[in-house]
Each structure stands twice: as structure tokens, then as C-alpha cells.
Amino acid sequence: MTNDRPNIVLVHCHDLGTYLGCYGVDVETPHIDSLATDGIRFDRHFVTAPQCSPSRASLFTGRHPHQNGMLGLAHADWELGPDERVLPDLLCDAGYETHLFGLQHITEYPDQLGYDHIHTEQPLTVEASPAVHETARANAVADEFASVLESDGLGDPFFASVGFFELHRVEENGGFGFEGDRYDAPAPEDVAPLEFLPDRPGIRSDIAEINGMLNALDEATGTVLEALDEAGVADETLVVFTTEHGLAMPRAKGCCFDPGIEAALLMRYPSRIDGGQTVDDLISNVDVFATLIAVADAPVPETQLAGERFTPLLFGDAGDEGDEGNAGDAGDAGDEGNAGDTDDAGDEGNAGDTDDAGDEGNAGDTDDAGDEGNAGDTDDAGDEGNAGDADDTDDAGDEGDKREKREENSEDSDRGDYEPRDRIFAGMTWHDRYNPMRAIRTERWKYVRNFWHLPHVYMTTDIYCSAAGREMREEFTGDQRAYEELYDLEADPLEQENLLLADTPDTVDTPDQHGSRDVDDVRTRLRDDLVDWMTETDDPLLDGPVVPSDWERIHPEMGDDR
């Protein structure tokens, strides 16, 4: 496709997770769902961080937050590193005309992102108040996109980032909600509860307001798709729809449970992609960057690619786009094509303590109660650090059957040299407070390492001060989180039982020939893989707490306690 590259429209929104009809949720989202009907739905797409700016920075740079510098929120003075190249800048170099419509939230200065055209007035403060984001409301952004496309055109080829404010909470009535009156929310009794939270009045009220906001998001997406049709460019346009993390609800946004790091990903390209496909492979949003770079045949240093392109899933081997030298392996950025991806994943699922009792500010030897200062020292050494060696972790989950199922789903597609990854990495460092965690997720297991003393389920300010947050405060903030967490995603998909707590069994049953697994063995192997990955990607947590220059402003109550 070097000589026949598609236009690219990247539609992204706030705080959606996979809360869509096409992902099996009991909501009506016909316009967004049409992208799945006419294209590809990715059923296991994960982000590098369960928060806005760091996750978006990964999507736009192809690197994890600790690699690109975005370890916290853009409006809290976190910035991309000075040498980072972003997607619109790289696509400009490749001959694309680039446009920004609506929200971006990776910098307070969007003119530094390399767009040819910025169509939306961007405030220098990214706050949750309604007035700040009026120009990024879905209906306004979609109408502006349609107007510019109709009157002026966007170029040949063009790239358009279309960012919607919805489904972000706003500050209202002394707390944070979803503006149910503005968005004509349904009655709470008319909505379905969330699988990962109890069915309580405050939670149901927030879900109802989310549904009202979701309707506006879906209608705006329909406006964008209709504009492409009317302009006669839909067939030659790759539309990508995604979000940066899960719903702004307890145990989702701000957490490394799956509801926090799993995100919708839909792709439609009528002239090249057959509709109605689903992909069950593990995918990270850094892979999305690598894939768009490949499709656009854009030059990019290998060191900037922390993910691997999945163009064979879109086009088959014959349609594999781009220069292999540019968009192939992850190179020095930490080859994660098979060895993992997302950048950190700390999940605050359960209270209690594990083996370590020392200073959790460093990623150290977690079996040693005293010495946590050395992150590379993990006691049970062995050769488990190789992320490609998943025999003793993933096989317990009957991975062969899962891979066979994925191959059947794509039997008509030539995958070429594409190999599905066997793990992703995710995590968090700063949000509205210091919350450092890193995680590794495989087909069956999730291991989380927490590096600070916080409540066992972290709630961001907008969630804590919400109706749902008030329902869950006592349960989620009463105990300190465990320093280590291990979840069997096959037996416990909602991640309710941390297998590393004292009252959990030492072994877990498995359905295959390997018999019972030793929990400590699984923990050790995943922990070693995580530390190896952190080392390969120069994670600053290895050297101790990550302290921004404005620590005292953000944490006046903690003073010099770092």
C-alpha cells in the first residue's frame, strides 16, 4: 500500500473501556457497533495505563509512559520527553495532511504535536469542569469535522485525530457526575448493573448517567461516519475507534484490573478489510501505533517502537504495509511483539500483606522482608526473565486450545510473520496522587507489583467524589493494598481473590496435563519477567520512588516523605 495509502481517522474518547453494545454490554450504540459489523473488533485490546495522558501518550508515541516521559497527567505538568516523535508529526513526514479535532490531552501546547491544522480551540488547562471542555463535546467536534471535510477537504491522504470529551466525569453538585440532565440519562432502574461492581443505588445512578452520555458519543461517531460517506472517501479511509482506559468507576479507571486497562478497539477500511471479523489475540495500544505507522509507510526509528504491528490481521501477508525496517520489530525499545506490552499494571484488588515488609518504594527482592532497594534482585533467579518463556505460566491455562481458537477465527487470513504476543504490560505512576504499580498479564495470569502504601483499591478524585465512589469508599479504602497480587483469570475473571494472601491455597487446579500449579512458582516466574521487562525498558521505579518537581504542591500533607 506504499503507493495507495489510506486516509486515517482516529476517533478516540474518554473513559469508555469496552462499554459498547458490540462488546456484549446491554446498551444501544448502533453507529459505533457498525464499525465492528463492517470491520474488525479486537476483543482483548489493553492499554499501557489506566489513566488518560499516559495511555494516550503511548497510543501517539508507540512507547510506554516511563519511556516517553508521560508518567502522569498533562495538566499536572507531566510532559513528553524532548526527543519524542508523535503520530501526527511522523505522518506529516510521510506526506499526510494532518488535522486535530477536539480533545488530545497529551500536552497543554497542541501546536507542538506537529499537526498541519488544529481546528478546535484548546484550553491550556485540562480540567473536569463543564465549561473547559465545551469545544471538545462530541456533537461539536463531530459537526466541525463534517463541516471542514465538506467545505475544504482534508487532503490526500489525510490523518484526522477526532477526540471526544465523553465519557469523562464533570464537577457538579459538590461531586463528580456525568451530567444526566444534559445528556437525557435513562432512569436508574432501566439500566443493567456492571459485572465487576455490586448493584447499589449510587452505582446504578452513575451507570444511568453514563448511558445518557454514551448516546451522545454514539451519535457523534455516526456524524463522522456519515461525513466520510457523503464526501465519497469512506472506502479509502481506515477508521480506528478506541479509548484510553476503562470507565470512571471504582475498580476500573485508575486500577490495573481488566476493567481499568481493557479498551475498545474497532477498525474499518471497506476497500481492504472484510467486515464482521473478531480478533482474540492480546493487543496493546503501542501495537496500534506500530500498525498505523506501517499502514502509512511512515519512517520511524526502531527504538520508538515498543509494540509490534499487526497489519497481517488486517490485510494478510500480501497486504502487509510499510517498510519492515521502520515498523517491524520493537528493536531497542524492548521487543514486545511476543514478550509483552502494556507498560505497568498495578492492581489494587485485595488487602493484606505478602512477603515483603520493607520500603516498597523500590522494586526489589520481594521475598526478602528487609531489602527492597534492588529491583533487579529477585531471589529465585533461574532463567525465568525471558519474556518469551511462558511454558510454566501460560500452559496452565490450556493456552493451546486458546491459540487454536484464534487460528480458527482467522483461518482465511495469511498472518505472514505475525506472531501473537503472549503477555502485555501495564501500570501507573502518578495521577492525582502517587500510585506506582506495574503489572504483567498473560492468557491466564495477572501479576501486579505495588510500590507504595495506599488503600487496597485506589479511586481517583472524580470517582471518590461520585455517587458510585461513596457506595464503595468503606470497602475499598479501609485496608492497605498488598505489595504483590496474583490473579488466576481463568478461575477468577473478576480478579476478586489475590492468590498471594495468607488465607489462599498454595496450589491452584489446572485443566491440563500439568496438574496443580504452585502459586509461589507462578508468582516468581511472572515477577522475574516483569522485573526483566522493567530493566530492558529503563523503568525509573527500579531506582526508587519517582518524584516530580512539584511533589510538595501535589502532596503537601506528605512533606519530604518520599
C-alpha positions, 0 to 999 in steps of 0.5 A, spaced: 500 500 500 506 504 499 503 507 493 495 507 495 495 509 502 489 510 506 486 516 509 486 515 517 481 517 522 482 516 529 476 517 533 478 516 540 474 518 547 474 518 554 473 513 559 469 508 555 473 501 556 469 496 552 462 499 554 459 498 547 453 494 545 458 490 540 462 488 546 456 484 549 454 490 554 446 491 554 446 498 551 444 501 544 450 504 540 448 502 533 453 507 529 459 505 533 457 497 533 457 498 525 464 499 525 465 492 528 459 489 523 463 492 517 470 491 520 474 488 525 473 488 533 479 486 537 476 483 543 482 483 548 485 490 546 489 493 553 492 499 554 499 501 557 495 505 563 489 506 566 489 513 566 488 518 560 495 522 558 499 516 559 495 511 555 494 516 550 501 518 550 503 511 548 497 510 543 501 517 539 508 515 541 508 507 540 512 507 547 510 506 554 509 512 559 516 511 563 519 511 556 516 517 553 516 521 559 508 521 560 508 518 567 502 522 569 497 527 567 498 533 562 495 538 566 499 536 572 505 538 568 507 531 566 510 532 559 513 528 553 520 527 553 524 532 548 526 527 543 519 524 542 516 523 535 508 523 535 503 520 530 501 526 527 508 529 526 511 522 523 505 522 518 506 529 516 513 526 514 510 521 510 506 526 506 499 526 510 495 532 511 494 532 518 488 535 522 486 535 530 479 535 532 477 536 539 480 533 545 488 530 545 490 531 552 497 529 551 500 536 552 497 543 554 501 546 547 497 542 541 501 546 536 507 542 538 504 535 536 506 537 529 499 537 526 498 541 519 491 544 522 488 544 529 481 546 528 478 546 535 480 551 540 484 548 546 484 550 553 491 550 556 488 547 562 485 540 562 480 540 567 473 536 569 469 542 569 463 543 564 465 549 561 473 547 559 471 542 555 465 545 551 469 545 544 471 538 545 463 535 546 462 530 541 456 533 537 461 539 536 467 536 534 463 531 530 459 537 526 466 541 525 469 535 522 463 534 517 463 541 516 471 542 514 471 535 510 465 538 506 467 545 505 475 544 504 477 537 504 482 534 508 487 532 503 490 526 500 491 522 504 489 525 510 490 523 518 484 526 522 485 525 530 477 526 532 477 526 540 471 526 544 470 529 551 465 523 553 465 519 557 469 523 562 466 525 569 464 533 570 464 537 577 457 538 579 453 538 585 459 538 590 461 531 586 463 528 580 457 526 575 456 525 568 451 530 567 444 526 566 440 532 565 444 534 559 445 528 556 437 525 557 440 519 562 435 513 562 432 512 569 436 508 574 432 502 574 432 501 566 439 500 566 443 493 567 448 493 573 456 492 571 459 485 572 465 487 576 461 492 581 455 490 586 448 493 584 447 499 589 443 505 588 449 510 587 452 505 582 446 504 578 445 512 578 452 513 575 451 507 570 444 511 568 448 517 567 453 514 563 448 511 558 445 518 557 452 520 555 454 514 551 448 516 546 451 522 545 458 519 543 454 514 539 451 519 535 457 523 534 461 517 531 455 516 526 456 524 524 463 522 522 461 516 519 456 519 515 461 525 513 466 520 510 460 517 506 457 523 503 464 526 501 465 519 497 472 517 501 469 512 506 472 506 502 479 509 502 479 511 509 481 506 515 477 508 521 480 506 528 475 507 534 478 506 541 479 509 548 484 510 553 482 506 559 476 503 562 470 507 565 470 512 571 468 507 576 471 504 582 475 498 580 476 500 573 479 507 571 485 508 575 486 500 577 490 495 573 484 490 573 481 488 566 476 493 567 481 499 568 486 497 562 481 493 557 479 498 551 475 498 545 478 497 539 474 497 532 477 498 525 474 499 518 477 500 511 471 497 506 476 497 500 481 492 504 478 489 510 472 484 510 467 486 515 464 482 521 471 479 523 473 478 531 480 478 533 482 474 540 489 475 540 492 480 546 493 487 543 496 493 546 495 500 544 503 501 542 501 495 537 496 500 534 501 505 533 506 500 530 500 498 525 498 505 523 505 507 522 506 501 517 499 502 514 502 509 512 509 507 510 511 512 515 519 512 517 520 511 524 526 509 528 526 502 531 527 504 538 520 508 538 517 502 537 515 498 543 509 494 540 509 490 534 504 491 528 499 487 526 497 489 519 497 481 517 490 481 521 488 486 517 490 485 510 494 478 510 501 477 508 500 480 501 497 486 504 502 487 509 504 495 509 510 499 510 517 498 510 519 492 515 525 496 517 521 502 520 515 498 523 517 491 524 520 489 530 520 493 537 528 493 536 531 497 542 525 499 545 524 492 548 521 487 543 514 486 545 511 483 539 511 476 543 514 478 550 509 483 552 506 490 552 502 494 556 507 498 560 505 497 568 499 494 571 498 495 578 492 492 581 489 494 587 484 488 588 485 485 595 488 487 602 493 484 606 500 483 606 505 478 602 512 477 603 515 483 603 515 488 609 520 493 607 520 500 603 516 498 597 518 504 594 523 500 590 522 494 586 526 489 589 527 482 592 520 481 594 521 475 598 526 478 602 522 482 608 528 487 609 531 489 602 527 492 597 532 497 594 534 492 588 529 491 583 533 487 579 534 482 585 529 477 585 531 471 589 529 465 585 533 467 579 533 461 574 532 463 567 525 465 568 526 473 565 525 471 558 519 474 556 518 469 551 518 463 556 511 462 558 511 454 558 510 454 566 505 460 566 501 460 560 500 452 559 496 452 565 491 455 562 490 450 556 493 456 552 493 451 546 486 450 545 486 458 546 491 459 540 487 454 536 481 458 537 484 464 534 487 460 528 480 458 527 477 465 527 482 467 522 483 461 518 482 465 511 487 470 513 495 469 511 498 472 518 505 472 514 510 473 520 505 475 525 506 472 531 501 473 537 504 476 543 503 472 549 503 477 555 502 485 555 504 490 560 501 495 564 501 500 570 501 507 573 505 512 576 502 518 578 495 521 577 492 525 582 496 522 587 502 517 587 500 510 585 506 506 582 504 499 580 506 495 574 503 489 572 504 483 567 498 479 564 498 473 560 492 468 557 491 466 564 495 470 569 495 477 572 501 479 576 501 486 579 507 489 583 505 495 588 510 500 590 507 504 595 502 504 601 495 506 599 488 503 600 487 496 597 483 499 591 485 506 589 479 511 586 481 517 583 478 524 585 472 524 580 470 517 582 471 518 590 467 524 589 461 520 585 455 517 587 458 510 585 465 512 589 461 513 596 457 506 595 464 503 595 469 508 599 468 503 606 470 497 602 475 499 598 479 504 602 479 501 609 485 496 608 492 497 605 493 494 598 498 488 598 505 489 595 504 483 590 497 480 587 496 474 583 490 473 579 488 466 576 483 469 570 481 463 568 478 461 575 477 468 577 475 473 571 473 478 576 480 478 579 476 478 586 481 473 590 489 475 590 492 468 590 498 471 594 494 472 601 495 468 607 488 465 607 489 462 599 491 455 597 498 454 595 496 450 589 491 452 584 487 446 579 489 446 572 485 443 566 491 440 563 496 435 563 500 439 568 496 438 574 496 443 580 500 449 579 504 452 585 502 459 586 509 461 589 512 458 582 507 462 578 508 468 582 516 468 581 516 466 574 511 472 572 515 477 577 522 475 574 519 477 567 516 483 569 522 485 573 526 483 566 521 487 562 522 493 567 530 493 566 530 492 558 525 498 558 529 503 563 523 503 568 525 509 573 521 505 579 527 500 579 531 506 582 526 508 587 520 512 588 519 517 582 518 524 584 516 530 580 518 537 581 512 539 584 511 533 589 510 538 595 504 542 591 501 535 589 502 532 596 503 537 601 500 533 607 506 528 605 512 533 606 519 530 604 516 523 605 518 520 599 
